[in-house]
Amino acid sequence: MLAIIGYWGGDGYHEDNTHKYLLLLLFKFGLDAVVFYLCSRKLHTSFFSMCSLSIVLADAVLVFLMATVWLLGAERSLLSPCFVLANASATYRAIVLPMMSLGLLDFALVDTYLGNQSTFRKFVRNVVFTLLVWTLAAIYSFGSVKAELIELDYDTGAKALGCEVEESSLITYLVVGVFTGVICAMLPFWSSLPQWMKEAGRLSEQREEQEIQRSDLLFTSTNGPETRSEKDIYQEETYLQRPPLWLSLTLGFAMFWMPYLLMSVACLVFGFAVPAYITVNLLWLECTNSLLMGLVFWAKRKTLGPYNRLPDNVCVWQVYWHLSQGPQQQQIPVGVFNPSNAKRDSLLYV
């Protein structure tokens, strides 16, 4: 893939595209900053959270370098636009597989001896691994990339200077594979999807109501009987055909990430080539985060159930676990303080 840095027309017209790449990088930085603000709440919870912060910081550095080149000009600047874009694309491309592998390993260690560490140790571990990934990727890019301008001559007499940048083939394969897998998984159950989506929405609202009521239950006893409204709801749910857990989790993933997957696949279908420093963004990272967390959530379904200590995620996996298991599992445990037994066991379940 070539990034056109400059263009000279046959009639003496000249156009420098440095400012266009700067605007593109600014847009990507703004998008990643918004996604980071909405999705990354606690940096110590997972490796992917620290990776999100590192990508935002890398975007800021990339914007600064390109802005410096544009303000000073290619003649006075120590770096050329081709050098910045070529090395950025190679570096972003190189971090994809290590981040996915370490992120999956981080999820797999949850509720194990290595995963049950203090918050400070988790934070230090995530920082070290993130810096290691970026350092190795930068060393690889500086050693393998040749940031040389390529001159293109057109039949009309016009000339252009291009710079070779890299795409991330792994992200391409991942997006196409996940999109195809989700469609193939849900297609046989197409007629039941609206009913399941409606039920998932009701369960999500019920979960939010329970979260709101937690503050009212802090100093109440847990021995009260089940309310009549809850019994009525349970009886009304018995007719609903429950999806298998793998399909329910797939539905939960698709409900949030299908627009992103559809947009990415559309760009591929219409031939919109996108370099790695654009495709490696927080939308891709959070989508991969949800995909890997869903796999771990399903793999640990028998040992840990829905209330394991996996980090927060945009997909509400517990709701779709209840959608699959049925009404008898829909009560969400809430920590309640019992003053009479404060010294013995202060955490009860309702």
Buried (B, 14 or more C-beta within 10 A) or exposed (E): EEBBBBBBBEEEEEEBBBEBBBEBBBEBBEBBBEBBEEBBEEBBBBBBBBBBBBBBEBBBEBBEBBBBBBEEEBEEBEBBBBBBBBBBBBBBBBBBEBBBEBBBEBBBBBEEEEEEEEEEEBBEBBBEBBEEBBEBBBEBBEEEBEBEBEEEEEEEEBBBBBBBBBBBEBBBEBBBEBBEEBBEBBEEBEEBBEEBBEBBEBBBEBBEEBEEEEEEBEEEEEEEEEEEEBEEBBEEBEEBEBBEBBBBBBBBBBBBBBEBBEEBBEBBEEEEEBBBBBBBBBBBBBBBBBBBBBBBBBEBBEEBEBEBEBBEBBBBBBBBBBBBBEBEEBBBEBEBEBEEEEEEEEEBEB
